[in-house]
Amino acid sequence: MEIVVGVLVILCLVAVIQLQFGHRKRQAAELELERTMQLFDVSLEVNSTIRKQDLLVKIMETSSRIMNAEASSVILVDEERGELFFDLALGAKGDEVREIRLKIGEGIAGWVAQTGKSVKIDDAARDERWSSKVAKRVDYPTRNMLCVPLVSKGKIIGVLQVLNKRGDAPFTERDLQLLESIASPTAASLENAMLYDALEKSVHALKVTTAAKERMESELRIATDIQMGFLPRKSLSLEVRAADAEGGIVGDEILLSAQADAQAIIRPAREVGGDFYDYFRIDENRLFFVLGDVSDKGIPAALFMAVTMTLLKGKMSVELTPGELLTAVNQELYKDDSTMFATIFCGVLNVVTGQLLYSDGGHCPPYIVRANGEVELLKGKKGLPLGVMDDMLYMDNEVTLDLGDRIIVFTDGITEAEDQLQNQYGFVRLKDVLVKEQASKPDQLLSHMVQDVDLFADGAVQSDDIAVLIIDRYSI
């Protein structure tokens, strides 16, 4: 009988143990199911958007809810600066929080980012790694916290932390494991969102840059049109017949009927440039012409050019000599703080007599091609470029253009043009072209001069503006 009772007791104990074990097993299964559902919930949330800001909100809200925490934050890694930063911060002091940056290794979040280890802290203020930099800004006390690294493809891209478990209870090791499980899908989604965000910013920057480029190109086209509007578009012919000049007699000399033609070409190195030219009739017998080169390029040079041309045309009169004109214009252009200046050559040709008065403000010496085929550099007294010295007095020089003679004025964009090896075109090569082309018409000579420079450059980028002005005097 005692044996039977003993067996029954043992069987009862086994039954109780089996019931208890089964209960724990069911509890464990229920907890595992709950954890799985929570992770599934997280996965649904973090994969519901590809936009970084929306995703960060979802990560923080979901983490706080599942971990039963008062708050949550995501702090991202700035690899270039070696810092952590808050890309998104909610609340009234969100702007202040976004200004905060932590060095890698600074504070608990910095330690997690540096080591790649998760951490559970029951009393944040007493932890030696604690930094109050954020808490002081938001005036938010941190009692306890969990902080885990966000790792994607073996790289730490940030940290996820939850603060202050509700109900005054501490976080558990199971909570830490759960947050680590949440961090895994979160990190992958976050990296994708960051890549998408970077792509969007790149596309936006490209659109802005393209729009700015198109706007600039449009403005440059307008500026080019405005600049070219200052220059004569057509060649100029000035005819003076003997009957027009006091019966064809001046003193004891009988005048011949004569004509002067002016024609020019310009090719800026950029959309707009600093080279300029002009020519116009100032009385029945005289032709004024000018060619200049502003020291800079682009829009500033174009503006300086426009002012200079306006002053030249506005101040030139029948009473002024070229030297007097440049002296007056220079006084208007000179400024103590200006770095802009312009080399310039201007002249007044009496078509009837061939007398050429000219003044040179630091410009390349022109060539004269004589009717007999001789080619010579026109040398004379030079002054400084316009805008260099306020009290500069420009001198007048004089030479005679006989019938059949031609003067070629050019900028250093011709002689200083370079090839691929940085050899310069030079005066010798230019003189050879003028000798070879002495019988060419002005438009042909202009074209052939520029073509010869291009042939010499052999594909090298044009570094300076090119301008050439030709004046022919001949009988009619």
C-alpha positions in Angstrom: 0.0 0.0 0.0 2.8 2.4 0.9 4.4 1.7 -2.4 1.3 2.6 -4.3 0.9 5.8 -2.4 4.5 6.7 -3.2 4.0 6.0 -6.9 0.9 8.2 -6.9 2.8 11.0 -5.2 5.6 10.8 -7.7 3.1 10.7 -10.6 1.4 13.8 -9.2 4.7 15.6 -8.8 5.6 14.7 -12.4 2.3 16.0 -13.6 2.7 19.3 -11.7 6.2 19.7 -13.1 5.0 19.0 -16.6 2.2 21.5 -16.2 4.6 24.1 -14.9 7.1 23.4 -17.7 4.3 23.6 -20.3 3.2 26.9 -18.8 6.7 28.4 -19.0 7.0 27.0 -22.5 3.7 28.6 -23.5 4.9 31.9 -21.9 8.1 31.8 -23.8 6.3 31.0 -27.0 3.9 33.9 -26.4 6.7 36.3 -25.6 8.6 35.2 -28.7 5.4 35.6 -30.8 4.9 39.1 -29.3 8.6 40.0 -30.1 8.2 38.7 -33.6 5.0 40.8 -34.1 6.8 43.8 -32.7 9.7 43.4 -35.1 7.2 42.8 -37.9 5.5 46.1 -36.9 8.8 47.8 -37.0 9.6 46.4 -40.4 6.3 47.6 -41.8 6.8 51.1 -40.3 10.4 51.6 -41.5 9.7 50.3 -45.0 6.6 52.4 -45.5 8.7 55.4 -46.7 11.9 56.2 -48.5 12.1 59.8 -47.4 14.7 60.3 -44.7 12.8 62.9 -42.6 9.6 60.8 -42.6 11.6 57.6 -41.8 13.3 59.2 -38.8 10.0 60.3 -37.3 8.6 56.7 -37.7 11.8 55.2 -36.2 11.6 57.4 -33.1 7.8 57.0 -32.7 7.9 53.2 -33.2 10.9 52.7 -30.9 9.3 54.7 -28.1 6.0 52.8 -28.4 7.5 49.3 -28.5 10.1 50.0 -25.8 7.5 51.7 -23.7 9.9 54.7 -23.4 9.2 58.4 -22.9 11.4 59.5 -25.8 13.6 58.2 -28.6 16.3 59.7 -30.8 18.4 58.8 -33.9 21.8 60.4 -34.0 23.6 60.1 -37.4 27.4 59.8 -38.1 29.1 62.5 -40.1 32.1 60.6 -41.4 33.9 63.6 -42.9 33.9 65.5 -39.7 34.1 62.6 -37.3 31.0 63.8 -35.4 27.4 62.8 -34.5 24.5 65.1 -35.3 20.8 65.2 -34.9 19.4 65.3 -38.5 15.9 65.6 -37.0 14.8 66.9 -33.6 11.2 67.4 -32.7 9.7 69.7 -30.1 9.9 73.4 -29.3 13.7 73.3 -29.0 14.3 71.1 -32.1 16.3 73.9 -33.8 18.6 74.1 -30.9 19.1 70.4 -30.7 20.0 70.3 -34.5 22.8 72.6 -33.8 24.4 70.2 -31.4 27.3 68.0 -32.6 29.1 65.4 -30.6 32.6 64.1 -31.3 32.9 60.4 -32.0 33.6 59.0 -28.5 31.9 61.9 -26.7 29.0 61.0 -24.4 27.2 57.7 -24.3 26.0 58.0 -28.0 29.6 58.9 -29.1 31.0 55.9 -27.1 28.5 53.5 -28.8 29.3 55.0 -32.3 33.0 54.5 -31.5 32.9 51.0 -30.1 30.0 49.6 -31.9 28.7 48.1 -28.6 25.2 48.4 -27.2 24.7 49.8 -23.7 22.0 49.7 -21.0 22.3 52.5 -18.4 20.1 52.5 -15.2 21.3 55.9 -13.9 22.5 58.1 -16.8 23.8 61.0 -14.7 26.2 58.7 -12.8 27.7 57.1 -15.9 31.2 58.3 -16.5 30.4 58.5 -20.3 27.5 60.8 -19.7 27.4 64.1 -21.5 24.7 66.7 -20.5 25.2 68.7 -23.7 21.8 67.8 -25.1 19.9 67.6 -21.9 20.9 71.1 -21.0 19.7 72.5 -24.3 16.2 70.8 -24.0 15.9 70.9 -20.2 15.0 67.2 -20.3 16.2 64.9 -17.4 17.4 61.5 -18.5 17.0 58.8 -15.9 17.8 55.6 -17.8 18.4 54.7 -21.4 19.3 52.1 -24.0 21.7 53.0 -26.8 22.5 50.7 -29.7 24.5 51.2 -32.9 22.8 51.4 -36.3 25.0 49.2 -38.5 24.5 48.7 -42.3 26.9 46.7 -44.4 29.4 46.6 -41.6 29.5 50.3 -41.2 28.1 52.3 -38.2 25.8 55.0 -39.7 24.4 56.2 -36.4 23.0 55.3 -33.0 19.4 54.6 -31.8 18.6 55.4 -28.2 15.4 55.3 -26.1 15.1 57.3 -22.9 13.3 56.8 -19.6 11.2 53.7 -19.5 7.6 54.5 -18.4 6.3 53.4 -15.0 9.6 54.2 -13.2 10.9 50.8 -14.1 14.4 50.2 -15.4 15.1 48.8 -18.8 15.9 45.1 -18.9 18.5 43.0 -20.8 15.5 41.7 -22.8 14.6 45.3 -23.7 18.2 45.8 -24.9 18.0 42.7 -27.1 14.7 43.9 -28.5 16.1 47.3 -29.4 19.1 45.6 -31.0 16.7 43.6 -33.1 14.8 46.8 -34.0 18.1 48.5 -35.0 18.9 45.9 -37.7 16.1 46.6 -40.2 16.1 50.2 -39.2 19.7 50.7 -40.2 19.1 49.2 -43.6 16.1 51.3 -44.3 17.8 54.4 -43.0 20.8 53.9 -45.3 18.6 53.5 -48.3 16.7 56.7 -47.3 20.0 58.6 -46.8 21.1 57.5 -50.3 17.8 58.5 -51.7 18.0 61.9 -49.9 21.5 62.4 -51.3 20.3 61.6 -54.7 17.4 64.0 -54.4 19.7 66.7 -53.2 22.1 66.0 -56.1 19.2 66.2 -58.6 18.0 69.4 -57.1 21.5 70.9 -57.1 21.8 69.9 -60.7 18.5 71.5 -61.6 19.5 74.7 -59.8 22.9 74.7 -61.4 21.4 74.0 -64.9 18.8 76.8 -64.4 21.5 79.2 -63.2 23.7 78.2 -66.1 20.8 78.7 -68.6 20.0 82.0 -66.9 23.6 83.1 -67.0 24.0 82.0 -70.7 20.8 84.0 -71.5 22.2 87.0 -69.6 25.6 86.6 -71.4 23.8 86.5 -74.8 22.0 89.7 -73.9 25.3 91.2 -72.7 27.0 90.2 -75.9 24.2 91.8 -77.9 24.5 94.9 -75.9 28.3 95.0 -76.2 28.2 94.4 -80.0 25.6 97.2 -80.2 28.3 99.6 -79.2 30.4 98.6 -82.2 29.9 99.7 -85.8 28.2 96.8 -87.6 29.1 97.9 -91.1 32.2 99.2 -92.7 32.4 102.9 -93.3 33.4 104.7 -96.5 34.2 108.4 -96.5 34.5 110.0 -100.0 35.9 113.5 -100.5 35.9 114.8 -104.0 37.9 117.8 -105.2 34.8 119.9 -105.8 33.7 119.4 -102.2 36.8 121.0 -100.8 36.8 124.6 -101.7 37.0 124.0 -105.4 39.7 121.4 -105.0 42.4 123.9 -103.9 44.1 124.3 -100.5 46.8 127.0 -100.7 48.8 126.3 -103.8 48.0 122.5 -103.8 45.3 121.0 -106.1 43.4 118.4 -104.2 42.6 114.9 -105.6 39.4 113.1 -105.0 40.0 110.5 -102.3 38.2 107.9 -100.2 38.9 106.2 -96.9 37.4 102.9 -95.9 37.2 101.6 -92.3 36.4 98.0 -91.4 37.0 95.8 -88.3 36.6 92.4 -86.8 36.3 91.3 -83.2 36.2 87.9 -81.6 36.0 87.8 -77.8 37.7 84.9 -75.9 34.6 84.6 -73.8 30.9 85.5 -74.5 31.8 89.1 -73.8 35.2 90.7 -73.8 37.2 93.9 -73.4 38.4 94.7 -76.9 36.6 97.4 -78.7 36.7 99.6 -81.8 34.9 102.5 -83.3 35.0 104.8 -86.4 32.9 107.7 -87.5 33.1 110.9 -89.6 33.8 114.0 -87.6 33.5 116.6 -90.5 33.5 116.6 -94.3 37.1 115.6 -94.7 38.1 113.7 -91.5 37.6 110.2 -90.2 38.0 109.3 -86.5 38.9 105.7 -85.5 39.9 104.0 -82.3 40.8 100.5 -81.1 41.4 99.5 -77.5 42.0 96.5 -75.2 40.7 96.5 -71.6 43.0 94.7 -69.1 40.4 92.2 -67.9 38.0 89.8 -69.6 34.3 89.0 -69.2 31.6 91.2 -67.8 33.8 93.7 -65.8 35.9 94.3 -69.0 32.7 94.8 -71.0 31.4 97.4 -68.6 34.7 99.3 -68.6 34.7 99.1 -72.4 31.2 100.5 -72.6 32.1 103.4 -70.4 35.2 104.1 -72.3 33.5 104.0 -75.7 30.7 106.3 -74.4 33.2 108.8 -73.2 35.3 108.7 -76.4 32.2 109.2 -78.6 30.7 111.8 -76.3 33.9 113.9 -75.9 35.3 113.7 -79.5 34.7 116.9 -81.4 36.2 118.7 -84.4 38.3 120.9 -82.1 40.0 118.1 -80.2 43.2 116.3 -81.3 43.5 112.6 -80.4 46.0 113.3 -77.6 43.6 115.9 -76.1 40.7 113.4 -76.3 42.6 110.7 -74.5 43.7 113.1 -71.8 40.1 114.1 -71.2 38.8 110.6 -71.2 41.5 109.4 -68.9 40.6 112.0 -66.3 37.1 110.6 -66.3 38.1 106.9 -66.1 40.8 107.2 -63.4 39.9 106.0 -59.9 42.3 105.4 -57.1 40.9 102.0 -56.2 40.4 100.7 -59.7 42.5 97.9 -61.2 40.9 98.3 -64.6 42.7 100.0 -67.5 42.7 100.0 -71.3 45.4 100.2 -73.9 44.2 102.4 -76.7 45.2 103.7 -80.2 43.1 106.4 -81.8 43.6 108.6 -84.8 42.0 111.3 -87.0 42.7 110.9 -90.8 42.2 113.7 -93.2 41.0 111.8 -96.2 41.9 114.7 -98.5 45.5 115.3 -97.5 46.4 111.9 -96.0 47.5 113.5 -92.7 47.0 111.1 -89.8 47.1 112.5 -86.3 47.2 109.8 -83.7 47.8 109.1 -80.0 48.9 105.9 -78.4 48.0 104.9 -74.8 50.3 101.9 -74.3 48.9 99.9 -77.2 50.5 97.6 -79.7 52.1 99.6 -82.5 50.0 99.3 -85.7 51.4 98.3 -89.1 51.3 100.5 -92.2 51.3 98.8 -95.6 52.5 101.2 -98.2 51.3 101.3 -101.8 54.7 100.2 -102.9 54.5 97.0 -100.8 56.6 98.1 -97.8 55.3 97.0 -94.4 56.4 99.1 -91.4 55.6 99.4 -87.7 54.1 102.8 -86.8 56.2 104.1 -84.0 55.6 107.3 -82.0 55.4 108.8 -78.5 53.4 106.6 -76.2 51.4 107.3 -73.1 50.2 105.0 -70.3 47.0 103.0 -70.7 43.8 104.8 -69.8 42.9 104.6 -66.1 46.5 104.1 -64.8 47.4 107.7 -63.9 45.0 110.6 -63.4 47.2 113.5 -64.6 48.6 111.7 -67.7 49.0 114.0 -70.8 48.7 112.1 -74.0 50.8 113.2 -77.0 49.9 113.6 -80.6 51.9 112.0 -83.3 51.7 112.6 -87.1 52.2 110.4 -90.2 51.0 110.6 -93.8 48.9 107.9 -95.4 49.6 108.2 -99.2 47.0 107.1 -101.7 47.0 103.3 -101.7 48.4 103.1 -98.1 46.7 101.0 -95.4 47.0 101.1 -91.6 46.2 97.9 -89.6 45.5 98.4 -85.9 45.2 95.3 -83.7 45.1 94.0 -80.1 47.6 91.7 -78.5 45.1 88.8 -78.9 46.8 88.5 -82.3 50.5 88.7 -81.5 50.2 86.9 -78.2 48.1 84.0 -79.3 49.6 80.7 -78.3 49.8 77.2 -79.7 49.7 74.0 -77.7 53.3 74.5 -76.6 52.7 78.1 -75.5 54.7 79.6 -78.4 53.4 83.0 -79.3 52.2 84.0 -82.8 54.4 87.2 -82.7 55.0 90.2 -84.9 57.1 88.5 -87.5 54.4 86.0 -88.5 51.8 88.9 -88.6 54.1 90.9 -90.9 54.5 87.9 -93.2 50.7 87.7 -93.5 50.4 91.4 -94.3 53.0 91.2 -97.0 51.4 88.2 -98.6 47.9 89.7 -98.3 48.8 93.3 -99.3 46.5 93.2 -102.4 43.6 91.7 -100.5 40.4 93.6 -99.8 39.9 94.6 -96.2 37.3 92.0 -95.4 39.5 89.3 -97.0 42.6 90.5 -95.0 40.6 90.5 -91.7 39.4 86.9 -92.4 42.8 85.6 -93.4 44.5 87.2 -90.4 42.2 85.4 -87.9 42.5 82.2 -89.9 46.2 82.3 -89.8 46.1 82.8 -86.0 43.8 79.8 -85.6 46.1 77.7 -87.9 49.0 78.6 -85.7 47.1 77.9 -82.4 46.3 74.4 -83.7 43.4 73.8 -81.4 44.8 75.7 -78.3 42.1 77.6 -76.5 41.8 81.3 -77.3 43.0 83.0 -74.2 42.6 86.6 -75.2 40.2 88.7 -77.2 41.0 89.4 -80.8 40.3 92.7 -82.6 41.6 94.2 -85.8 40.8 97.5 -87.5 41.9 98.4 -91.1 41.8 101.9 -92.6 42.5 102.2 -96.4 43.1 105.5 -98.2 42.9 105.5 -102.0 42.0 107.7 -104.9 38.6 107.7 -106.7 
